[in-house]
Amino acid sequence: MEQKIRRDLNMGDNLRRLRDAYGLSQEKLCAELQRRGCDIGRTTYAKYESGELNIRASVIVELKKIYSCSYDDFFYGLD
């Protein structure tokens, strides 16, 4: 039986906007996340930005620390 993936709200554009505003490549961002204990590769992160994968809460927590932003910045425009 084929399983259908349900589409959810996509925060990928916000993730990309924040990363670009901070001047980081996906590779550099993933290296920083790994240094902070998040086991995430560039391919996985690219899927977060493209909306193919839903981002884990632990990654959002670390991104918030890296960007010194509010959680609202991740969810901007999704209401």
C-alpha positions as CSV (number, residue, x, y, z in Angstrom):
1,M,0.0,0.0,0.0
2,E,1.4,3.4,-1.0
3,Q,1.6,6.0,1.8
4,K,0.6,9.6,0.9
5,I,2.6,12.4,2.5
6,R,0.4,15.1,3.8
7,R,1.4,18.7,3.0
8,D,1.8,20.9,6.0
9,L,2.6,24.6,6.4
10,N,6.0,25.2,5.0
11,M,8.4,27.4,6.9
12,G,11.2,26.8,4.3
13,D,11.1,30.4,3.0
14,N,11.5,31.8,6.5
15,L,14.5,29.4,7.1
16,R,16.1,30.6,3.9
17,R,15.4,34.2,4.6
18,L,17.0,34.0,8.1
19,R,20.0,32.1,6.8
20,D,20.6,34.6,4.0
21,A,20.2,37.6,6.4
22,Y,22.9,36.1,8.6
23,G,25.1,35.5,5.6
24,L,25.6,31.8,6.0
25,S,25.7,29.0,3.4
26,Q,23.8,25.8,4.1
27,E,27.1,24.1,4.6
28,K,28.4,26.6,7.2
29,L,25.1,26.6,9.0
30,C,25.0,22.8,9.2
31,A,28.6,22.8,10.5
32,E,27.5,25.2,13.3
33,L,24.4,23.1,14.1
34,Q,26.6,20.0,14.3
35,R,29.0,21.8,16.6
36,R,26.1,22.5,18.8
37,G,25.0,18.9,18.9
38,C,22.4,18.7,16.1
39,D,23.3,15.8,13.8
40,I,22.1,17.4,10.5
41,G,23.6,17.4,7.0
42,R,23.3,19.9,4.3
43,T,21.0,17.7,2.2
44,T,18.6,17.4,5.1
45,Y,18.7,21.1,5.8
46,A,18.0,21.8,2.1
47,K,14.9,19.6,2.4
48,Y,13.7,21.8,5.3
49,E,14.1,24.9,3.2
50,S,12.3,23.3,0.2
51,G,9.5,22.0,2.3
52,E,10.2,18.4,1.6
53,L,10.8,17.7,5.3
54,N,9.4,19.2,8.5
55,I,12.1,20.6,10.7
56,R,12.7,19.1,14.1
57,A,12.0,21.3,17.2
58,S,15.5,20.8,18.5
59,V,16.9,22.3,15.3
60,I,14.6,25.3,15.6
61,V,15.8,25.9,19.2
62,E,19.4,25.9,18.0
63,L,18.7,28.1,15.0
64,K,17.0,30.6,17.3
65,K,20.2,30.8,19.4
66,I,22.4,31.2,16.3
67,Y,20.2,33.9,14.8
68,S,19.3,35.6,18.1
69,C,15.7,35.9,16.8
70,S,12.3,35.1,18.1
71,Y,10.3,32.0,17.4
72,D,7.9,34.2,15.5
73,D,10.5,34.8,12.8
74,F,10.3,31.1,11.9
75,F,6.5,31.1,11.6
76,Y,6.1,34.5,9.9
77,G,3.3,34.5,7.4
78,L,2.1,31.0,8.2
79,D,-1.2,32.0,10.0
